[in-house]
Amino acid sequence: MLNNQTIEGLNALRLTAMASGLAEQRERADYQALSFEERLGLLVDRELAERDSRRLERYLKQAKLRINAVVEDVDFRRRRGLDRAQFFGLAEAGFVKSHHDVVIVGPTGLGKTYLACALANSAIRRGHNALYLRGPRMLEELSIARVDGRFGRLMASWSRVDLLVIDDFLLRPLDSDQAADMLEVIEDRTGLRSTIFTSQLPVALWHQALGDPTVADAFLDRLLEKLHRIELEGESMRRPEADDRRRPTRKAAESNA
């Protein structure tokens, strides 16, 4: 009777993992040999693990990553200028803790989106929240938000995200209003949060694509201060090589991303 009341109390306190763990301990004789402190420690560990699992599930859902990418599946066999040491160093998510930014540039088909999502996934697993946005749709959403009065709230919500992924940035040159909006986004995040940009356009050409020279100067001044660059080159990974056709691999998912 006492155990049932305790389980009900744990559930009322939303300690559901501890409640189920206590029920399990009551039913299994092998737990009886443990001390009270040992059994309590197991219950606390179970609750913490369950909460971590729920947090991870919630953060992954909120991030809306375009690809369910993980760093373990990144393909280093293809020659595309991807440095293994640099990438796995970034995967430790120290750049997020230090509020640095990452730019991944290169021609289409080299897996930029996959790499960005893999880094975001890794950061989430280390306790950071993230959000994926496509550059063109992001600019469209900002434009609409200016009209319907949501601009301030939208910018505030993005400014609170630990790691913002802006994919397909600068697919086409920005007009003055779009460039000003992007400056506001980066201004809110510089030194406070981290951003990953992917782009087909080399960083050296961003100044021209950002339109207004004054805005471009301000944007790049903030971005380049603490920036990690991944510059890819080579043929599209969507073109299977002869070796790949003879040797199937689970990493084919990146080639199709």
C-alpha positions as CSV (number, residue, x, y, z in Angstrom):
1,M,0.0,0.0,0.0
2,L,2.8,2.4,0.9
3,N,4.6,1.6,-2.3
4,N,1.5,2.3,-4.3
5,Q,1.1,5.7,-2.6
6,T,4.7,6.5,-3.3
7,I,4.4,5.6,-7.0
8,E,1.3,7.8,-7.2
9,G,3.1,10.6,-5.6
10,L,6.0,10.4,-8.0
11,N,3.7,10.4,-10.9
12,A,1.9,13.5,-9.4
13,L,5.3,15.2,-9.2
14,R,5.9,14.2,-12.9
15,L,8.7,11.9,-11.9
16,T,7.4,9.2,-14.1
17,A,10.7,7.5,-14.8
18,M,11.3,7.2,-11.1
19,A,7.8,5.9,-10.6
20,S,8.2,3.1,-13.2
21,G,11.6,2.3,-11.8
22,L,10.3,1.9,-8.3
23,A,7.6,-0.4,-9.5
24,E,10.2,-2.5,-11.3
25,Q,12.4,-2.6,-8.1
26,R,9.4,-3.8,-6.1
27,E,8.8,-6.7,-8.6
28,R,12.4,-7.9,-9.0
29,A,14.1,-9.7,-6.2
30,D,17.6,-8.8,-7.3
31,Y,17.1,-5.2,-6.2
32,Q,16.5,-6.3,-2.6
33,A,20.2,-6.9,-2.1
34,L,21.0,-3.2,-2.8
35,S,21.1,-0.6,-0.1
36,F,18.6,2.2,0.1
37,E,21.1,4.7,-1.3
38,E,22.0,2.4,-4.2
39,R,18.3,1.9,-5.1
40,L,17.6,5.6,-4.8
41,G,20.6,6.4,-7.0
42,L,19.3,4.1,-9.7
43,L,16.0,5.8,-9.6
44,V,17.5,9.2,-9.9
45,D,19.7,8.1,-12.8
46,R,16.7,6.7,-14.6
47,E,14.8,9.9,-14.2
48,L,17.7,12.0,-15.5
49,A,18.2,9.7,-18.5
50,E,14.5,9.9,-19.3
51,R,14.5,13.7,-19.1
52,D,17.5,13.9,-21.3
53,S,15.8,11.7,-23.8
54,R,12.7,13.8,-23.8
55,R,14.7,17.0,-24.1
56,L,16.6,15.6,-27.1
57,E,13.4,14.5,-28.8
58,R,11.9,18.0,-28.2
59,Y,14.9,19.9,-29.4
60,L,15.2,17.8,-32.6
61,K,11.5,18.3,-33.4
62,Q,11.8,22.1,-32.8
63,A,14.9,22.3,-34.9
64,K,13.1,21.2,-38.1
65,L,16.3,20.0,-39.6
66,R,15.9,19.4,-43.3
67,I,17.9,16.1,-43.1
68,N,18.2,13.6,-40.3
69,A,22.0,13.8,-40.6
70,V,24.6,12.5,-38.1
71,V,28.3,13.2,-38.1
72,E,29.0,9.4,-38.0
73,D,27.6,9.1,-41.5
74,V,29.5,11.9,-43.1
75,D,31.4,10.6,-46.2
76,F,35.1,11.4,-46.2
77,R,36.0,9.1,-49.1
78,R,34.9,11.5,-51.7
79,R,37.5,14.2,-52.5
80,R,35.7,17.5,-51.8
81,G,38.1,19.4,-49.6
82,L,36.4,18.4,-46.3
83,D,39.0,18.2,-43.5
84,R,38.2,15.4,-41.1
85,A,39.9,17.0,-38.1
86,Q,38.2,20.3,-38.6
87,F,34.8,18.8,-39.1
88,F,34.9,16.5,-36.1
89,G,36.3,19.4,-34.0
90,L,33.2,21.5,-35.0
91,A,31.0,18.5,-34.2
92,E,32.1,18.8,-30.5
93,A,30.0,22.0,-30.6
94,G,32.6,24.1,-28.9
95,F,31.9,26.8,-31.5
96,V,28.4,27.0,-30.2
97,K,29.5,27.4,-26.6
98,S,32.0,30.1,-27.8
99,H,29.4,31.8,-30.0
100,H,31.4,31.4,-33.2
101,D,29.9,31.0,-36.7
102,V,30.4,28.5,-39.5
103,V,30.2,29.0,-43.2
104,I,30.0,26.0,-45.6
105,V,30.4,27.0,-49.2
106,G,30.8,25.1,-52.5
107,P,29.1,24.0,-55.7
108,T,25.7,22.2,-55.6
109,G,25.7,18.5,-54.8
110,L,28.6,18.5,-52.4
111,G,26.5,17.9,-49.3
112,K,26.5,21.3,-47.7
113,T,23.0,20.9,-46.3
114,Y,23.9,17.5,-44.9
115,L,27.0,18.8,-43.2
116,A,25.1,21.7,-41.6
117,C,22.3,19.5,-40.4
118,A,24.9,17.0,-39.0
119,L,26.6,19.7,-37.0
120,A,23.3,21.0,-35.7
121,N,22.2,17.5,-34.7
122,S,25.5,17.1,-32.8
123,A,25.0,20.4,-31.1
124,I,21.5,19.4,-30.0
125,R,22.8,16.2,-28.5
126,R,25.2,18.3,-26.5
127,G,22.4,20.3,-24.9
128,H,22.0,23.2,-27.4
129,N,18.8,24.1,-29.2
130,A,18.8,24.8,-33.0
131,L,16.6,25.9,-35.9
132,Y,16.9,25.2,-39.6
133,L,15.8,27.9,-42.1
134,R,16.2,28.1,-45.9
135,G,17.6,31.5,-46.9
136,P,15.0,32.4,-49.5
137,R,12.0,31.4,-47.3
138,M,13.6,33.2,-44.4
139,L,13.8,36.4,-46.3
140,E,10.2,36.0,-47.5
141,E,9.0,35.4,-43.9
142,L,10.8,38.5,-42.7
143,S,9.2,40.6,-45.4
144,I,5.7,39.3,-44.5
145,A,6.4,39.8,-40.8
146,R,7.2,43.5,-41.5
147,V,3.8,43.9,-43.0
148,D,1.7,42.0,-40.4
149,G,3.5,43.4,-37.3
150,R,5.3,40.2,-36.4
151,F,8.8,41.4,-37.3
152,G,10.0,42.2,-33.7
153,R,8.6,38.9,-32.3
154,L,10.1,36.9,-35.1
155,M,13.5,38.4,-34.7
156,A,13.4,38.0,-30.9
157,S,12.5,34.3,-31.3
158,W,15.4,33.7,-33.7
159,S,17.8,35.6,-31.4
160,R,17.2,33.1,-28.6
161,V,18.2,30.1,-30.7
162,D,21.6,28.7,-29.7
163,L,22.4,27.6,-33.3
164,L,20.6,29.0,-36.3
165,V,21.2,27.1,-39.6
166,I,20.6,29.4,-42.7
167,D,20.7,27.1,-45.7
168,D,21.1,28.2,-49.4
169,F,22.1,31.7,-48.4
170,L,22.5,34.2,-51.2
171,L,21.1,32.1,-54.0
172,R,20.4,35.4,-55.6
173,P,21.6,39.0,-54.8
174,L,19.7,40.7,-52.0
175,D,17.9,44.0,-52.4
176,S,18.6,46.8,-49.8
177,D,15.7,45.8,-47.5
178,Q,16.7,42.1,-47.5
179,A,20.3,43.0,-46.8
180,A,19.2,45.2,-43.9
181,D,17.1,42.4,-42.5
182,M,20.0,40.0,-42.6
183,L,22.2,42.5,-40.8
184,E,19.6,42.7,-38.1
185,V,19.6,38.9,-37.7
186,I,23.4,38.7,-37.5
187,E,23.5,41.8,-35.2
188,D,21.3,40.1,-32.7
189,R,23.5,37.0,-32.7
190,T,27.1,38.3,-32.9
191,G,29.0,37.3,-29.7
192,L,25.8,35.8,-28.2
193,R,24.7,32.9,-30.4
194,S,26.0,30.9,-33.3
195,T,25.0,30.6,-37.0
196,I,25.8,28.2,-39.7
197,F,25.5,29.5,-43.3
198,T,25.6,27.3,-46.4
199,S,26.0,28.9,-49.8
200,Q,27.1,28.1,-53.3
201,L,28.7,31.6,-53.4
202,P,32.3,31.9,-52.1
203,V,32.6,34.3,-49.2
204,A,34.8,36.6,-51.2
205,L,31.7,37.4,-53.4
206,W,29.3,38.0,-50.6
207,H,29.9,41.7,-50.3
208,Q,28.7,42.3,-53.8
209,A,25.7,39.9,-53.4
210,L,24.6,41.7,-50.2
211,G,23.8,44.8,-52.2
212,D,24.1,48.0,-50.2
213,P,27.9,48.5,-49.6
214,T,27.4,50.0,-46.2
215,V,25.2,47.2,-45.0
216,A,27.5,44.6,-46.6
217,D,30.5,46.1,-44.7
218,A,28.7,45.9,-41.4
219,F,27.4,42.4,-42.0
220,L,30.8,40.9,-43.0
221,D,32.5,42.8,-40.2
222,R,30.4,41.0,-37.7
223,L,30.4,37.6,-39.4
224,L,34.1,37.3,-40.2
225,E,35.3,38.1,-36.7
226,K,34.9,34.6,-35.3
227,L,34.3,32.4,-38.4
228,H,35.1,28.8,-39.2
229,R,35.1,28.1,-42.9
230,I,34.5,24.8,-44.7
231,E,35.2,25.4,-48.4
232,L,34.2,22.4,-50.6
233,E,35.1,21.7,-54.2
234,G,34.9,18.9,-56.7
235,E,32.2,17.0,-58.6
236,S,28.7,16.6,-57.3
237,M,28.2,13.7,-54.9
238,R,24.9,12.9,-56.7
239,R,27.0,11.4,-59.5
240,P,27.8,7.9,-58.2
241,E,31.4,6.8,-58.8
242,A,32.2,3.3,-60.2
243,D,33.5,2.2,-56.8
244,D,30.3,3.3,-55.1
245,R,28.2,1.2,-57.5
246,R,30.2,-1.9,-56.7
247,R,30.3,-1.2,-52.9
248,P,27.0,-0.1,-51.4
249,T,27.3,1.9,-48.2
250,R,24.9,3.4,-45.6
251,K,26.5,6.8,-46.3
252,A,24.7,7.0,-49.6
253,A,22.1,9.0,-47.8
254,E,24.5,12.0,-47.8
255,S,25.0,11.7,-51.6
256,N,21.3,12.0,-52.1
257,A,20.8,14.9,-49.8
